Amino acid sequence: MTFGEKIKDLRLDARLTQSEVAKAVGISTRAYQSYEQSGTLPKSRDVFVKLSELFNVTTDWLMSDEEHFILEAGERYGSKGAAQGKRLLSEMQAYLAGGDLSEEERDEFMQSFMRMWLKTKEYAKKKYGKNTDPEKKA
């Protein structure tokens, strides 16, 4: 179940409108609607915290490991980093689809991949400065 599906179910169970949830969390109704309908994620952990408090669930329950990863990539490297992380995750998941790995092995691979990517980005940031793309630095 995605983040958007989870918050929609929680909102409906609480008998709240999208506008009421948005107001309680301190975001625009349009931003909240995009979470439910478009699958976008909040740019700030604070929004996740407020949603979890409103619905009385943990932030870990609200977000998958992949969503944690995308949020962290966005916090560290901005919207381009989040988009790059999301694209890489999608490509890796497609690559692993239909393979011989068990679900547990796929999860372990994805966890390792996400940690490796963040470490690599941090290394590049230190080595090349603000621009973390070594090809553009050359």
TAURCOR-V64256 format. One line per field, one symbol per residue. burial: I if it has 9 or more other C-alpha atoms within 8 Angstrom, else O. Layout:
burial=???
This chain:
burial=OOIIIIIIOIIIOOOIOIIOIIIOIOOIIOIIIIIIOOIOOIOOOOIIIIIIIOIOOOIOOIIIOOIIIIIIIIIOIIOOIIIOIIOOIOOIOOOIOOOOOOOOOIOOOIIOOIOOOIOOIOOIIOOIOOIIOIOOOO
